[in-house]
Amino acid sequence: MKMLPALLLVLLLLVLATPVLAQTVKVAEAAVTTKVSKGKPVDSVHRISHRTVKALYFFTRTVLESAGETTIKHRWIHADRVIKETELPVKGRRWRAYSALPVDAASVGQWRVELLDESGTLIKTLEFKVH
């Protein structure tokens, strides 16, 4: 009888020590856009004037390998410097998410946005220029 609690403790430790496999995230759609309307980007920006918009959005439509939940990150990079990083939940097999970045005269230059999975693996990169 004294062996049962010890055995249960060993089993519990084994379960807790087993690594949880991260969800595989695939990109069905990604765009830097001036607006998201009805769950979709209205355009795809490659070059834009800072005078024409107040913000830009990084829209992603992801597909998970299996049912479940995970998180993704949107990373906004200006001149090789991370300006903003937003962690977003993915709560279904097919999921849409977007993050926003204010745009002004200080935003002029070369940009890229990165989509990363929960373990920090780079999934997608888009580049654009603000002038």
Secondary structure as the mmCIF struct_conf table of DSSP 4:
data_model
#
loop_
_struct_conf.conf_type_id
_struct_conf.id
_struct_conf.beg_label_comp_id
_struct_conf.beg_label_asym_id
_struct_conf.beg_label_seq_id
_struct_conf.end_label_comp_id
_struct_conf.end_label_asym_id
_struct_conf.end_label_seq_id
TURN_TY1_P TURN_TY1_P1 LYS A 2 LYS A 2
HELX_RH_AL_P HELX_RH_AL_P1 MET A 3 ALA A 17
BEND BEND1 THR A 18 THR A 18
HELX_LH_PP_P HELX_LH_PP_P1 PRO A 19 THR A 24
STRN STRN1 VAL A 25 THR A 33
BEND BEND2 THR A 34 THR A 34
STRN STRN2 VAL A 36 SER A 37
TURN_TY1_P TURN_TY1_P2 LYS A 38 GLY A 39
STRN STRN3 LYS A 40 PRO A 41
BEND BEND3 VAL A 42 VAL A 42
BEND BEND4 HIS A 46 HIS A 46
STRN STRN4 ARG A 47 ILE A 48
TURN_TY1_P TURN_TY1_P3 HIS A 50 THR A 52
BEND BEND5 LYS A 54 LYS A 54
STRN STRN5 ALA A 55 LEU A 64
BEND BEND6 GLU A 65 GLY A 68
STRN STRN6 THR A 70 HIS A 78
TURN_TY1_P TURN_TY1_P4 ALA A 79 ASP A 80
STRN STRN7 ARG A 81 VAL A 90
BEND BEND7 GLY A 92 ARG A 93
STRN STRN8 ARG A 94 PRO A 102
HELX_RH_3T_P HELX_RH_3T_P1 ALA A 105 SER A 107
STRN STRN9 GLY A 109 ASP A 117
TURN_TY1_P TURN_TY1_P5 GLU A 118 SER A 119
STRN STRN10 LEU A 122 VAL A 130
#
